[in-house]
Amino acid sequence: MVCAMLQQSEARLQQECFMHFHNTYIYLRGLFFRIKNEDHNRVTGARNKATGVIPGVADSCLLVPGGNAVFIEFKIPGGKQSEKQANWELTVTRVGYSYYIIHTLEEFQNLCRKLLDLQ
C-alpha cells in the first residue's frame, strides 16, 4: 500500500512538472517526455525486455537545444533511488549525460531555468 501511495505521489509530481514545461516552454513542446518503463504483467515484461527496456531507466528525458539529453528521475521528498536506478545513473553520467533527481515542482522549475532560459 505504501509503495502504491509513493508511486501515485511521484506520478503527480511528474504530471505537475510536465504541465509546467508544456505551458512555459511552448516552443520546446515534444522535447520533454516520459520514458515508459514499467511492466503490468509477465507477458508485457518479457516483450519489453526483448525490445530493449532496461530496468532503472529514468522517468523522463529532456532534449536540450544544442544537443544534450538530460535524464530526470522524480522522487517525492525523502524518496530514494532503487539500486537499478542508481546503476543506470552511473551508466549515463559516465558517458557525459546529465541526470537529475527532482523532488519538487520548484526544483524542476529551477532546473528548466538553468538549462533552457539561457538559450
CNS distance restraints for C-alpha pairs under 8 A (distance, minus, plus):
assign (resid   1 and name CA) (resid   5 and name CA) 6.33 0.50 0.50
assign (resid   2 and name CA) (resid   6 and name CA) 6.23 0.50 0.50
assign (resid   3 and name CA) (resid   7 and name CA) 6.22 0.50 0.50
assign (resid   4 and name CA) (resid   8 and name CA) 6.14 0.50 0.50
assign (resid   5 and name CA) (resid   9 and name CA) 6.21 0.50 0.50
assign (resid   6 and name CA) (resid  10 and name CA) 6.06 0.50 0.50
assign (resid   6 and name CA) (resid  76 and name CA) 7.24 0.50 0.50
assign (resid   7 and name CA) (resid  11 and name CA) 5.94 0.50 0.50
assign (resid   8 and name CA) (resid  12 and name CA) 6.16 0.50 0.50
assign (resid   9 and name CA) (resid  13 and name CA) 6.26 0.50 0.50
assign (resid   9 and name CA) (resid  76 and name CA) 6.68 0.50 0.50
assign (resid  10 and name CA) (resid  14 and name CA) 6.12 0.50 0.50
assign (resid  10 and name CA) (resid  74 and name CA) 6.08 0.50 0.50
assign (resid  10 and name CA) (resid  75 and name CA) 5.66 0.50 0.50
assign (resid  10 and name CA) (resid  76 and name CA) 5.67 0.50 0.50
assign (resid  11 and name CA) (resid  15 and name CA) 6.08 0.50 0.50
assign (resid  12 and name CA) (resid  16 and name CA) 6.22 0.50 0.50
assign (resid  13 and name CA) (resid  17 and name CA) 6.23 0.50 0.50
assign (resid  13 and name CA) (resid  74 and name CA) 7.17 0.50 0.50
assign (resid  13 and name CA) (resid  76 and name CA) 7.50 0.50 0.50
assign (resid  13 and name CA) (resid 103 and name CA) 7.83 0.50 0.50
assign (resid  13 and name CA) (resid 104 and name CA) 6.84 0.50 0.50
assign (resid  13 and name CA) (resid 105 and name CA) 6.77 0.50 0.50
assign (resid  14 and name CA) (resid  18 and name CA) 6.09 0.50 0.50
assign (resid  14 and name CA) (resid  74 and name CA) 6.42 0.50 0.50
assign (resid  15 and name CA) (resid  19 and name CA) 6.16 0.50 0.50
assign (resid  16 and name CA) (resid  20 and name CA) 6.17 0.50 0.50
assign (resid  16 and name CA) (resid 105 and name CA) 6.80 0.50 0.50
assign (resid  17 and name CA) (resid  21 and name CA) 6.20 0.50 0.50
assign (resid  17 and name CA) (resid 105 and name CA) 5.83 0.50 0.50
assign (resid  17 and name CA) (resid 108 and name CA) 6.52 0.50 0.50
assign (resid  17 and name CA) (resid 109 and name CA) 7.77 0.50 0.50
assign (resid  18 and name CA) (resid  22 and name CA) 6.01 0.50 0.50
assign (resid  18 and name CA) (resid  32 and name CA) 7.51 0.50 0.50
assign (resid  18 and name CA) (resid  33 and name CA) 7.82 0.50 0.50
assign (resid  19 and name CA) (resid  23 and name CA) 6.01 0.50 0.50
assign (resid  20 and name CA) (resid  24 and name CA) 5.82 0.50 0.50
assign (resid  20 and name CA) (resid 109 and name CA) 7.80 0.50 0.50
assign (resid  21 and name CA) (resid  25 and name CA) 5.48 0.50 0.50
assign (resid  21 and name CA) (resid  26 and name CA) 7.69 0.50 0.50
assign (resid  21 and name CA) (resid  29 and name CA) 7.79 0.50 0.50
assign (resid  21 and name CA) (resid  32 and name CA) 7.59 0.50 0.50
assign (resid  21 and name CA) (resid 112 and name CA) 7.99 0.50 0.50
assign (resid  22 and name CA) (resid  26 and name CA) 5.85 0.50 0.50
assign (resid  22 and name CA) (resid  28 and name CA) 7.92 0.50 0.50
assign (resid  22 and name CA) (resid  29 and name CA) 5.90 0.50 0.50
assign (resid  25 and name CA) (resid  29 and name CA) 6.62 0.50 0.50
assign (resid  28 and name CA) (resid  32 and name CA) 7.89 0.50 0.50
assign (resid  31 and name CA) (resid  61 and name CA) 7.84 0.50 0.50
assign (resid  31 and name CA) (resid  62 and name CA) 5.68 0.50 0.50
assign (resid  31 and name CA) (resid  63 and name CA) 5.08 0.50 0.50
assign (resid  31 and name CA) (resid  64 and name CA) 7.39 0.50 0.50
assign (resid  32 and name CA) (resid  60 and name CA) 7.10 0.50 0.50
assign (resid  32 and name CA) (resid  61 and name CA) 5.72 0.50 0.50
assign (resid  32 and name CA) (resid  62 and name CA) 4.30 0.50 0.50
assign (resid  32 and name CA) (resid  63 and name CA) 6.35 0.50 0.50
assign (resid  33 and name CA) (resid  60 and name CA) 5.50 0.50 0.50
assign (resid  33 and name CA) (resid  61 and name CA) 5.58 0.50 0.50
assign (resid  33 and name CA) (resid  62 and name CA) 6.61 0.50 0.50
assign (resid  34 and name CA) (resid  59 and name CA) 5.82 0.50 0.50
assign (resid  34 and name CA) (resid  60 and name CA) 4.22 0.50 0.50
assign (resid  34 and name CA) (resid  61 and name CA) 6.48 0.50 0.50
assign (resid  35 and name CA) (resid  57 and name CA) 7.83 0.50 0.50
assign (resid  35 and name CA) (resid  58 and name CA) 7.05 0.50 0.50
assign (resid  35 and name CA) (resid  59 and name CA) 5.40 0.50 0.50
assign (resid  35 and name CA) (resid  60 and name CA) 5.15 0.50 0.50
assign (resid  35 and name CA) (resid  61 and name CA) 6.99 0.50 0.50
assign (resid  36 and name CA) (resid  59 and name CA) 7.37 0.50 0.50
assign (resid  37 and name CA) (resid  53 and name CA) 6.46 0.50 0.50
assign (resid  37 and name CA) (resid  54 and name CA) 7.58 0.50 0.50
assign (resid  37 and name CA) (resid  55 and name CA) 7.45 0.50 0.50
assign (resid  37 and name CA) (resid  57 and name CA) 7.18 0.50 0.50
assign (resid  37 and name CA) (resid  59 and name CA) 7.78 0.50 0.50
assign (resid  38 and name CA) (resid  45 and name CA) 7.82 0.50 0.50
assign (resid  39 and name CA) (resid  44 and name CA) 5.85 0.50 0.50
assign (resid  39 and name CA) (resid  45 and name CA) 4.96 0.50 0.50
assign (resid  39 and name CA) (resid  48 and name CA) 7.63 0.50 0.50
assign (resid  40 and name CA) (resid  44 and name CA) 6.36 0.50 0.50
assign (resid  40 and name CA) (resid  45 and name CA) 7.08 0.50 0.50
assign (resid  41 and name CA) (resid  45 and name CA) 6.03 0.50 0.50
assign (resid  42 and name CA) (resid  46 and name CA) 6.03 0.50 0.50
assign (resid  43 and name CA) (resid  47 and name CA) 6.22 0.50 0.50
assign (resid  44 and name CA) (resid  48 and name CA) 5.95 0.50 0.50
assign (resid  45 and name CA) (resid  49 and name CA) 6.12 0.50 0.50
assign (resid  46 and name CA) (resid  50 and name CA) 6.17 0.50 0.50
assign (resid  47 and name CA) (resid  51 and name CA) 6.25 0.50 0.50
assign (resid  48 and name CA) (resid  52 and name CA) 6.35 0.50 0.50
assign (resid  48 and name CA) (resid  53 and name CA) 5.24 0.50 0.50
assign (resid  49 and name CA) (resid  53 and name CA) 4.99 0.50 0.50
assign (resid  49 and name CA) (resid  54 and name CA) 6.97 0.50 0.50
assign (resid  55 and name CA) (resid  84 and name CA) 6.24 0.50 0.50
assign (resid  55 and name CA) (resid  85 and name CA) 7.42 0.50 0.50
assign (resid  56 and name CA) (resid  82 and name CA) 7.46 0.50 0.50
assign (resid  56 and name CA) (resid  83 and name CA) 7.87 0.50 0.50
assign (resid  56 and name CA) (resid  84 and name CA) 4.56 0.50 0.50
assign (resid  56 and name CA) (resid  85 and name CA) 3.91 0.50 0.50
assign (resid  56 and name CA) (resid  86 and name CA) 7.43 0.50 0.50
assign (resid  56 and name CA) (resid  87 and name CA) 7.44 0.50 0.50
assign (resid  56 and name CA) (resid  88 and name CA) 5.79 0.50 0.50
assign (resid  57 and name CA) (resid  85 and name CA) 6.20 0.50 0.50
assign (resid  57 and name CA) (resid  88 and name CA) 6.02 0.50 0.50
assign (resid  57 and name CA) (resid  89 and name CA) 7.86 0.50 0.50
assign (resid  58 and name CA) (resid  71 and name CA) 5.97 0.50 0.50
assign (resid  58 and name CA) (resid  72 and name CA) 5.71 0.50 0.50
assign (resid  58 and name CA) (resid  73 and name CA) 4.95 0.50 0.50
assign (resid  58 and name CA) (resid  85 and name CA) 7.03 0.50 0.50
assign (resid  58 and name CA) (resid  88 and name CA) 7.86 0.50 0.50
assign (resid  58 and name CA) (resid  89 and name CA) 7.88 0.50 0.50
assign (resid  59 and name CA) (resid  71 and name CA) 7.62 0.50 0.50
assign (resid  59 and name CA) (resid  72 and name CA) 6.02 0.50 0.50
assign (resid  59 and name CA) (resid  73 and name CA) 5.00 0.50 0.50
assign (resid  59 and name CA) (resid  74 and name CA) 6.59 0.50 0.50
assign (resid  60 and name CA) (resid  71 and name CA) 5.90 0.50 0.50
assign (resid  60 and name CA) (resid  72 and name CA) 5.12 0.50 0.50
assign (resid  60 and name CA) (resid  73 and name CA) 6.56 0.50 0.50
assign (resid  61 and name CA) (resid  69 and name CA) 6.72 0.50 0.50
assign (resid  61 and name CA) (resid  70 and name CA) 5.64 0.50 0.50
assign (resid  61 and name CA) (resid  71 and name CA) 4.56 0.50 0.50
assign (resid  61 and name CA) (resid  72 and name CA) 5.98 0.50 0.50
assign (resid  62 and name CA) (resid  69 and name CA) 5.78 0.50 0.50
assign (resid  62 and name CA) (resid  70 and name CA) 5.05 0.50 0.50
assign (resid  62 and name CA) (resid  71 and name CA) 6.38 0.50 0.50
assign (resid  62 and name CA) (resid  72 and name CA) 7.62 0.50 0.50
assign (resid  63 and name CA) (resid  67 and name CA) 7.22 0.50 0.50
assign (resid  63 and name CA) (resid  68 and name CA) 6.03 0.50 0.50
assign (resid  63 and name CA) (resid  69 and name CA) 4.60 0.50 0.50
assign (resid  63 and name CA) (resid  70 and name CA) 6.34 0.50 0.50
assign (resid  64 and name CA) (resid  68 and name CA) 5.17 0.50 0.50
assign (resid  64 and name CA) (resid  69 and name CA) 5.95 0.50 0.50
assign (resid  64 and name CA) (resid  70 and name CA) 7.20 0.50 0.50
assign (resid  64 and name CA) (resid 115 and name CA) 7.22 0.50 0.50
assign (resid  64 and name CA) (resid 116 and name CA) 7.16 0.50 0.50
assign (resid  65 and name CA) (resid 116 and name CA) 7.94 0.50 0.50
assign (resid  65 and name CA) (resid 119 and name CA) 7.70 0.50 0.50
assign (resid  68 and name CA) (resid  97 and name CA) 7.20 0.50 0.50
assign (resid  69 and name CA) (resid  97 and name CA) 6.29 0.50 0.50
assign (resid  69 and name CA) (resid  98 and name CA) 6.97 0.50 0.50
assign (resid  70 and name CA) (resid  97 and name CA) 6.28 0.50 0.50
assign (resid  70 and name CA) (resid  98 and name CA) 4.85 0.50 0.50
assign (resid  70 and name CA) (resid  99 and name CA) 5.80 0.50 0.50
assign (resid  70 and name CA) (resid 100 and name CA) 7.65 0.50 0.50
assign (resid  71 and name CA) (resid  97 and name CA) 7.64 0.50 0.50
assign (resid  71 and name CA) (resid  98 and name CA) 6.15 0.50 0.50
assign (resid  71 and name CA) (resid  99 and name CA) 4.66 0.50 0.50
assign (resid  71 and name CA) (resid 100 and name CA) 6.35 0.50 0.50
assign (resid  72 and name CA) (resid  99 and name CA) 5.75 0.50 0.50
assign (resid  72 and name CA) (resid 100 and name CA) 4.92 0.50 0.50
assign (resid  72 and name CA) (resid 101 and name CA) 5.82 0.50 0.50
assign (resid  72 and name CA) (resid 102 and name CA) 6.88 0.50 0.50
assign (resid  73 and name CA) (resid  99 and name CA) 7.69 0.50 0.50
assign (resid  73 and name CA) (resid 100 and name CA) 6.25 0.50 0.50
assign (resid  73 and name CA) (resid 101 and name CA) 4.76 0.50 0.50
assign (resid  73 and name CA) (resid 102 and name CA) 6.17 0.50 0.50
assign (resid  74 and name CA) (resid 101 and name CA) 5.80 0.50 0.50
assign (resid  74 and name CA) (resid 102 and name CA) 4.94 0.50 0.50
assign (resid  74 and name CA) (resid 103 and name CA) 6.08 0.50 0.50
assign (resid  75 and name CA) (resid  79 and name CA) 5.13 0.50 0.50
assign (resid  75 and name CA) (resid  80 and name CA) 6.83 0.50 0.50
assign (resid  75 and name CA) (resid  81 and name CA) 7.88 0.50 0.50
assign (resid  75 and name CA) (resid 101 and name CA) 6.80 0.50 0.50
assign (resid  75 and name CA) (resid 102 and name CA) 6.10 0.50 0.50
assign (resid  75 and name CA) (resid 103 and name CA) 5.04 0.50 0.50
assign (resid  76 and name CA) (resid 102 and name CA) 7.96 0.50 0.50
assign (resid  76 and name CA) (resid 103 and name CA) 4.99 0.50 0.50
assign (resid  76 and name CA) (resid 104 and name CA) 7.13 0.50 0.50
assign (resid  77 and name CA) (resid 103 and name CA) 5.28 0.50 0.50
assign (resid  77 and name CA) (resid 104 and name CA) 7.38 0.50 0.50
assign (resid  81 and name CA) (resid  85 and name CA) 5.66 0.50 0.50
assign (resid  81 and name CA) (resid  86 and name CA) 6.08 0.50 0.50
assign (resid  82 and name CA) (resid  86 and name CA) 6.28 0.50 0.50
assign (resid  83 and name CA) (resid  87 and name CA) 6.18 0.50 0.50
assign (resid  84 and name CA) (resid  88 and name CA) 6.18 0.50 0.50
assign (resid  85 and name CA) (resid  89 and name CA) 6.15 0.50 0.50
assign (resid  86 and name CA) (resid  90 and name CA) 6.39 0.50 0.50
assign (resid  87 and name CA) (resid  91 and name CA) 6.31 0.50 0.50
assign (resid  88 and name CA) (resid  92 and name CA) 6.38 0.50 0.50
assign (resid  89 and name CA) (resid  93 and name CA) 6.06 0.50 0.50
assign (resid  89 and name CA) (resid  99 and name CA) 6.48 0.50 0.50
assign (resid  90 and name CA) (resid  94 and name CA) 5.89 0.50 0.50
assign (resid  91 and name CA) (resid  95 and name CA) 7.03 0.50 0.50
assign (resid  92 and name CA) (resid  96 and name CA) 6.65 0.50 0.50
assign (resid  92 and name CA) (resid  97 and name CA) 5.50 0.50 0.50
assign (resid  92 and name CA) (resid  98 and name CA) 7.43 0.50 0.50
assign (resid  92 and name CA) (resid  99 and name CA) 7.64 0.50 0.50
assign (resid  93 and name CA) (resid  97 and name CA) 4.91 0.50 0.50
assign (resid  93 and name CA) (resid  98 and name CA) 5.93 0.50 0.50
assign (resid  93 and name CA) (resid  99 and name CA) 6.79 0.50 0.50
assign (resid 102 and name CA) (resid 107 and name CA) 6.08 0.50 0.50
assign (resid 102 and name CA) (resid 108 and name CA) 6.18 0.50 0.50
assign (resid 103 and name CA) (resid 107 and name CA) 6.72 0.50 0.50
assign (resid 104 and name CA) (resid 108 and name CA) 6.56 0.50 0.50
assign (resid 105 and name CA) (resid 109 and name CA) 6.17 0.50 0.50
assign (resid 106 and name CA) (resid 110 and name CA) 6.17 0.50 0.50
assign (resid 107 and name CA) (resid 111 and name CA) 6.19 0.50 0.50
assign (resid 108 and name CA) (resid 112 and name CA) 6.18 0.50 0.50
assign (resid 109 and name CA) (resid 113 and name CA) 6.23 0.50 0.50
assign (resid 110 and name CA) (resid 114 and name CA) 6.14 0.50 0.50
assign (resid 111 and name CA) (resid 115 and name CA) 6.12 0.50 0.50
assign (resid 112 and name CA) (resid 116 and name CA) 5.46 0.50 0.50
assign (resid 112 and name CA) (resid 117 and name CA) 7.14 0.50 0.50
assign (resid 113 and name CA) (resid 117 and name CA) 4.87 0.50 0.50
assign (resid 113 and name CA) (resid 118 and name CA) 7.47 0.50 0.50
assign (resid 114 and name CA) (resid 118 and name CA) 7.02 0.50 0.50
assign (resid 115 and name CA) (resid 119 and name CA) 7.97 0.50 0.50
